[in-house]
Amino acid sequence: MARGDTWDAVDALNPSVLQWRGTYWNFYSGFDGKTWHTGASISADGMTWVNRRKILSPDSATWEGAYIAANGSAIVHNDSVLYWYQAGSGVPAIGLARSLDGLAWQRELRAVLDPGPRGSWDERGVADPYVIEAGEWFYLYYTGLDRAQRQRFGVARSRDGAAWQKSLDNPILDIGGHEDWDEGGLGEPAIWSSHGSYWMLYTGRAWDEKRRIGLAKSKDGIHWEKLSRRPFAGASAWDSAVICDPSVEVSPDGKSVRVWFGGGDVAKPDERINGQIGYATLDVH
């Protein structure tokens, strides 16, 4: 998916792809040079996307501020779509919106996951939500930012998607060591389960702001082992500096994963990277 010509003209990133009512939907982030919005597009096969439109913009009269209502995670629950997204001016938090048709949305009046208390590992912001269901619980994986500007991962659980309890084991995945490919911070986790394990694709930042995607594995969804000594990097000119923002769909046998991701050719940490959306497949054994 290339950039558009209005509200997503500068960057199109952060895909969240799902199947719903026989159609693929992509809830993605678009940047117009000033503000991040959430858009929606549909596809018959997950490859060719049509009917893109803006569906959420930040509401400056609320907790969201005026900068971002995007960078989210969508799932289908009881034949409606739940979408968790990042918003807030200065210190980001995570909100929730619900839709019966994918186009008209009702938002919670306040953030559903806030930064932690002073001195905590996520006191300076929570962002990059990715939500899965397991039994009667929703699990929300997210990026937390501390006062040293370290970006690490945590997890919270909820029965309704709105009231969350953070894990006492947070943070559950740390940045890499000196000169590692992810020493500059972690972001945008994507989680799925297959063959008795949990798997995670995630974005890692180097100090030169180049971003790549790594793989981690867990038996319980809490304690993770990084598997990628050689992370996935962009293979084309358009994603030569950055690949990020994975969204996954697992095959019925659990052996193959379809991956939608963001990419760009400018090594910057947040925006104006000429962001576009790409596609790949991953075999997991």
C-alpha positions in Angstrom: 0.0 0.0 0.0 1.5 3.3 -1.1 0.9 6.7 0.5 -2.3 8.5 -0.4 -2.7 12.1 -1.5 -4.4 13.8 1.5 -4.4 12.7 5.2 -1.9 9.9 4.5 0.3 11.7 2.0 3.5 11.8 4.1 3.4 8.4 5.7 1.2 5.2 5.6 2.4 2.8 8.3 1.2 0.6 11.2 -1.1 -1.9 9.5 -3.5 -3.9 11.6 -4.9 -6.5 9.3 -7.8 -8.9 10.0 -10.5 -10.9 8.2 -14.0 -9.9 8.9 -17.3 -10.9 7.1 -15.4 -12.4 4.3 -13.2 -9.4 3.6 -9.7 -8.3 4.7 -9.6 -5.0 6.5 -6.5 -2.9 7.1 -6.7 -0.4 9.9 -3.5 1.6 9.4 -1.9 4.9 10.4 -1.7 7.9 8.0 0.4 11.1 8.6 -0.5 14.3 6.8 2.6 16.2 8.0 1.0 17.5 11.1 -1.3 14.9 12.6 -1.6 11.1 12.7 -4.9 9.5 11.8 -6.3 6.0 11.5 -7.6 4.9 8.2 -9.4 1.8 6.8 -9.0 -0.1 3.6 -10.4 -3.4 2.3 -9.2 -6.2 0.2 -10.3 -9.5 -1.2 -6.9 -11.2 -0.7 -4.9 -9.0 1.6 -2.7 -7.8 -1.2 -4.7 -5.2 -3.3 -6.3 -2.6 -1.1 -9.2 -0.3 -2.1 -11.7 2.1 -0.7 -9.2 3.7 1.8 -10.7 6.4 4.0 -10.0 8.2 7.3 -11.9 6.8 10.2 -10.4 8.3 13.4 -8.6 11.6 14.1 -7.4 12.9 17.4 -10.0 14.8 19.5 -8.2 17.8 21.0 -11.1 18.5 23.3 -10.4 15.2 25.2 -7.5 13.4 26.7 -6.3 12.6 23.1 -4.8 15.9 22.3 -4.2 17.0 18.7 -1.3 14.9 17.5 -2.2 11.2 17.2 -5.1 8.8 17.2 -3.4 5.9 15.4 -0.7 3.2 15.8 -3.3 0.7 16.8 -4.4 -2.9 17.0 -7.8 -4.3 15.8 -9.5 -7.6 16.5 -12.9 -9.0 15.8 -15.0 -9.8 18.9 -18.7 -10.8 18.8 -18.9 -9.7 15.2 -17.7 -6.1 15.9 -14.3 -4.6 15.7 -12.4 -3.4 18.8 -9.5 -1.1 18.1 -6.9 0.0 20.7 -4.9 3.0 19.6 -2.2 5.4 20.8 -3.1 9.1 21.7 -2.3 11.8 24.1 -0.1 14.9 23.9 3.3 14.7 25.4 2.9 11.5 27.4 1.0 8.8 25.3 -1.7 6.5 26.6 -3.8 3.8 24.9 -7.5 4.3 24.0 -10.3 2.0 22.8 -12.9 2.4 20.0 -15.6 0.1 18.9 -17.4 -0.3 15.6 -20.2 -2.4 14.1 -19.3 -1.7 10.5 -15.6 -0.7 10.5 -16.4 2.9 9.5 -18.4 4.5 12.4 -16.6 4.4 15.8 -17.6 4.9 19.4 -14.6 5.8 21.7 -14.2 5.3 25.4 -14.3 8.6 27.1 -10.9 8.2 28.7 -7.7 6.2 28.1 -8.0 2.5 29.0 -4.2 2.0 29.7 -2.3 4.9 31.3 1.5 5.3 32.0 2.8 3.9 35.2 3.5 5.9 38.4 6.6 8.0 39.0 9.8 5.9 38.8 8.2 3.0 37.0 9.4 1.5 33.7 6.5 3.0 31.8 6.1 6.3 33.5 6.7 8.4 30.4 4.2 6.7 28.1 2.5 3.6 26.9 2.2 3.0 23.2 2.1 0.5 20.3 -0.8 -1.8 21.5 -1.2 -5.3 20.1 -4.1 -7.3 21.5 -4.8 -11.0 21.3 -7.5 -13.2 22.9 -6.8 -16.3 24.9 -9.7 -18.0 26.7 -11.7 -15.5 28.6 -9.0 -12.9 28.6 -7.7 -10.2 26.3 -3.9 -9.7 26.5 -2.5 -6.3 25.5 1.2 -6.1 24.6 2.6 -2.6 24.6 5.7 -0.4 24.6 6.6 1.4 27.8 8.9 4.4 28.0 10.9 5.3 31.2 12.7 8.5 32.2 15.9 7.3 30.7 14.0 7.0 27.3 14.3 3.3 27.2 11.6 1.6 25.2 10.7 -1.9 26.4 7.7 -4.3 26.3 5.0 -5.0 28.9 1.7 -6.9 28.9 -1.6 -6.4 30.6 -4.8 -8.5 30.7 -8.5 -7.7 30.8 -11.9 -9.4 30.6 -13.6 -6.6 28.7 -10.9 -4.8 26.8 -11.3 -1.6 28.8 -10.2 -2.3 32.4 -6.6 -3.6 32.3 -4.3 -5.1 34.9 -0.6 -4.8 34.2 1.6 -7.8 34.8 3.9 -7.7 37.8 6.6 -9.3 35.6 6.8 -6.2 33.4 8.9 -5.3 31.5 8.9 -8.6 29.7 11.4 -7.9 27.0 14.4 -5.6 27.2 16.6 -3.7 24.7 19.7 -5.2 23.3 23.2 -4.6 24.5 25.9 -2.3 23.2 26.1 -2.4 19.4 23.2 -4.8 19.1 20.7 -4.1 16.4 17.9 -3.3 19.0 20.0 -1.3 21.5 18.1 1.9 20.8 14.7 0.6 21.8 11.9 -1.8 21.1 8.5 -1.1 19.5 5.4 -2.5 17.8 5.1 -6.1 19.1 2.9 -8.6 17.1 2.0 -11.8 19.0 0.5 -15.1 18.0 0.4 -18.7 19.3 1.2 -21.9 17.5 2.6 -25.4 18.3 2.4 -24.8 22.0 4.4 -21.6 22.0 3.9 -17.9 21.8 5.8 -16.0 19.1 6.5 -12.3 18.7 7.7 -10.1 15.8 8.9 -6.8 17.0 10.7 -3.7 15.8 14.2 -2.9 17.0 15.9 0.4 16.7 19.7 0.9 16.3 21.4 4.1 17.5 21.5 5.3 13.9 17.7 5.0 13.8 17.7 2.2 11.3 14.8 -0.2 12.2 14.5 -3.9 11.6 12.2 -6.7 12.8 13.2 -9.5 15.2 11.6 -12.7 16.4 11.1 -13.9 20.0 9.5 -17.0 21.5 7.8 -17.8 24.8 6.1 -20.7 26.5 3.8 -18.5 28.6 3.5 -15.1 26.9 5.5 -13.5 29.7 9.0 -14.8 29.6 10.6 -14.3 26.2 13.7 -15.4 24.4 15.0 -13.4 21.5 15.7 -15.6 18.4 17.0 -13.1 15.9 20.7 -12.5 15.7 20.2 -11.5 12.1 16.9 -9.6 12.1 14.7 -9.1 9.1 15.7 -6.0 7.1 14.3 -4.2 4.1 15.2 -5.7 0.8 14.1 -2.9 -1.6 14.8 0.8 -2.0 11.5 1.9 -0.5 12.1 0.0 2.9 15.9 0.2 2.9 16.2 2.2 6.1 13.2 1.0 8.1 10.9 -2.0 8.4 8.6 -1.9 11.4 5.0 -2.3 12.6 4.3 -6.0 11.9 0.7 -7.3 11.8 0.2 -11.1 11.5 -2.2 -13.7 10.2 -1.4 -17.4 11.1 -2.3 -20.2 8.7 -4.7 -22.9 10.0 -1.8 -25.4 10.5 0.3 -22.7 12.4 3.3 -23.2 10.2 3.1 -20.1 8.0 2.5 -16.5 9.0 1.4 -13.7 6.7 3.0 -10.4 7.7 2.1 -6.9 6.8 4.6 -4.3 7.9 5.6 -0.6 7.5 8.7 0.5 5.8 10.6 3.6 4.7 13.8 4.8 3.1 14.6 7.5 5.7 16.2 6.5 9.1 14.1 8.5 11.5 12.4 7.4 14.8 8.8 8.3 14.2 7.6 10.0 11.0 8.5 11.5 7.6 10.2 8.3 6.5 8.3 8.1 3.2 6.3 5.3 5.0 4.5 2.7 3.0 3.1 -0.8 3.7 4.6 -4.1 2.6 3.9 -7.8 2.8 5.9 -10.9 3.6 5.5 -14.5 4.7 7.3 -16.2 7.6 7.7 -20.0 8.2 7.7 -21.0 11.8 8.7 -24.5 13.0 
